[in-house]
Amino acid sequence: MKEYHILSLSGGKDSTALAFFMKENMPDIFEKLEFVFYDTGCDLPETYDYLNKIEVFLNKKITKVIPEKSFDHIFDTSLLIPAPHRRYCTVLLKVEPSLKYIQKKIEKEGDGFFYFYIGLRADERNRKGVTPTTLKNRNIMKGIYPFIEYSIYQNDVENILVKSGINYPDYYKWRARNGCYFCFYQKASDWINLYKYHPDLYKKAMYYEENGRKAYGEVFRWCPKGTLRELIEPENMKKYIQEKQEILKNNLYAKNLLTTFNIK
């Protein structure tokens, strides 16, 4: 049976490190490997810049899969904002486009078995990601976790990125995680930094919050600490940034990031 080998790049540190790791340690698979980015249209500019760097460093094109309906279309027609208890953003903007992409690939290139390479580290072995296992009632997919198999931990990921020369994505200068600019898992300090670095995106997220939360009669906040309008009040901005700095003082991973970016 024909084999398809796919690495889903998110524009984050782990999936990027996995791409470089596979080039060095799994060259036969790397030659057959396809990079795929599920483009929600809601990622940070730094993410897209980093993806361009990956293409240059590894000399491999990234396939960008775009959902049929954008987030704005979904929001405008439903006024429903994604939240921890309704993560429709992941389903509609990533999972469903992924399955459709696979189906189209089968129709174009023929039946086969799909191997998905996932960048979960050895220290994350208990939270293995969910990989779709069926398509039209056929068992044709499998998730592969090279970092778990080779015992690659967080510090190892950092070493891979630094040694390769690509380093971290620039958004790590001010943000703790990869993902959509309005991700509801962000900390208050990340929201405040979004306002500082990308005020246009912050205002867009504020528009969603203030208009979407009225739907279904519920009050919605992207951040538990307060509404986005409240977060950028001067006293709150100062408070949450100071809290974040106190946390960073005792966080080895954060210290390494600060050193990497030469941030005082």
N, C-alpha and C positions, 0 to 999 in steps of 0.2 A: 504494500500500500504506500502511496505517496506520503511523504512527511513534510509538514509545515512547522517551522520553528519561528516563534514570535516572542520578542521581548517588548513588553508594553512600557515605553518610556513616559514618565510623568513630568520630567523636567526637574525632578528632585535628586537628592544626593545618592540615595540607595540604588535606584534603578540605573542611574548614570554610572555609578561605580560597578554595578553588575555588568554593564556593557563592556567596560574596560577590562574587568576581571575575565570575562569570557574570551575576549580577544587573546589574552595572555595564557589562559589556562585551559580553554576549550576551543582551540583554533578551528577544528573541523566543524564544530557546530556553528561557530561564529561566521564562517564563510557562508553558511546557509541561512543565517539568522536575519529576520526582517525586523526592523525597528518600527513600532507603531505608536503614535501619539493620538489619544482621543481628545480632540480639540473642542472643548466646551465653549470656546469664545470668551471665557470668563477668567482666564489665567492672567497673571501679571506680565507686563512687558519684559521684565527680567527673565521670565520663564521662556518666552519665545527666543530671546537673545541667547540663552543657554542652550536651547535645542539647536540653534544654528551653529554654535561652537562645537557641539557634539558631532554634528555632521562633518565639520571640517577636521576635527581631531581624528575621527575614526574612518573618515572617507566612506561613509555609508549614508545613503539617503533615508530620511525618516518619512514614513507614510503618515499623513495626517488624515484622520477619520473625523468627519464633521457630521453632527446629528442632523436629521432632516428638519427638525424644529428647534430653533434656537431657544436659549433661556428666556430672552425677551418675549418671544412668541408665546411660550408657555405661561409666563407671568401675565402678559397682557390679556390672555384669554381666560385665566383662572384666578388671577390675583392671589395665588397661593405661593407662599415663600417656603423654601426648603428649611427643614429643622431636624434636630436629632431624631424625633419620632416620626418624621416623614422625609426620608432622604431620597425623594424622587429625582433629585438632581443627578445622583450617581446612576440610577436606573435608566432615566430617559436620555441623559447626555453621554453616558459611557457604556453601560452594560448592553442596552439595546443596539446602539450603533456598532458595538463590537460583534454581536451575534449576526447582524445584517452584513457586516464586512466579511465575516467568515463564510456566510452563505453565498455571497457574491463571488468570493474567491473560489469556492467549490464549483460554482456554475461556470466560471471562466477557466479554471486550471485543472479541475477534476477532483474526484473524491480523494480524501487523504486523512491522516491523523494529525491533529494539532498539538504541539508542545508549547506551552506558555511558560516562559522563564520569568520568575517573580523575585524581586529584590528584598524579600524578608531576610533579616539577619539571624545569626545563630541565637542572639539574645532575645529574639522575637519568635522563637519556634512555637510557643504556645498560642500565637495568634495568626496561624496560617491563614492566608487569604482565601477567599471563596473564588473558585474557578468554575465556570460553567462546564458541566460534564456531558450534556446532551444537546443535540441539535436535531430536531425532527425525529426524536426518539432513538437517535443513534449515539452510542458512546464513542466519541471521536476526539475527546480533548483530555489533556492531563496537565496539571500544574507541576513545574519543576522548580526546586528551591536550592540553587547552587550554593548560596551563602550558608545555608543550614548544613548542607552536605559537607562543605569544606571548612566548617567552623569559623566563619568570618563574622567578627563582632563590629561594634560601632567604631572603635578605634582603627580597625583594619580598613573600614570603608573610608575613613578620613585619609589614611595613608595611601590608599589607591588613588583618590582624587588628587592629592598633593603630588604624588610621584608621577602621575600621568601628565601633570601640568595644567589640567583643566580647572582644578580647585572647585570651590563651592559656587553655586549660583549666587549672583549678587544680592538677591533678596534676603539672604541670610545675614546681611549687614544689619537688617532692621526687623526681620520677621523670623519667627521660630519654626515655621512649617511651610511646606509646599501646598499648593492648592488654589482654588478659586479665590479671587480677591475678597469675596464676601463670605468666606467659609465661616460657619457658625461655631467651629471649634477654636477659632482664634481667641487669644487672650486680649484683655482690654488694651494693653500696651501695644499689641500688634495693630489693633484698630487705630490707635492714635498715630502710630508710625505710618499707617496707610494714608491717613489724612495729611501727614507731613510730606511723604514722598509722592503720593498719587492722589491729590485732592479731588481730581475729577472722578476717580473711581469711588472714593469715599462718598462723594455727593450722590453718585449713582446708587450706591448701597443704601444711603439714607432715603433716597426716593422710594426704593423698594420697601424699606421698613415702614415708612410713614403712609404709604398707600396700600401695600399688601396686607398689613396687619388689620386693616378695617374689614377685610373680607371675613365672612363667617362670624363676625362679631367678636373676634378675639384680639387681645393685645399681644403684639409680637415685638421682641427685641432680638437683634442679632447677637447681642452680648448680654449676659446676665447682670453685668455691672450697671447697665443703664442703656437708654436709647443712644443712637449714634449722635444725636444732637446734644445730649447731655455729656457724652464722653469728651467732647472737644471744648467744654467749658474750661477756662484756664486752670481752676483749682483741681479739676479731675485729671486733666492732662498731666499736671505736675505730680499728683499723687500716684497715678498708676505707672508712670515712667520711673519714679523713684522706687516703687515696689519691685519693678522688673530689674532694676540695677542691683538691688539687694540680693535678689535670687541669683543673678549672674555671678556675683562675687564668689559664691560657693559651688558653682557648677563647672566641673572640669571641661565638659564638652563645650560650654559657652566660652570659657577662657581660650580654648583652642581656636574657636571661630574668630574671636576678637584678635588673636595673634595673626591668624591667616589674613584677615582683612586690614591689619595694622590700625585697629581702632583703639584709641586711648580711653 
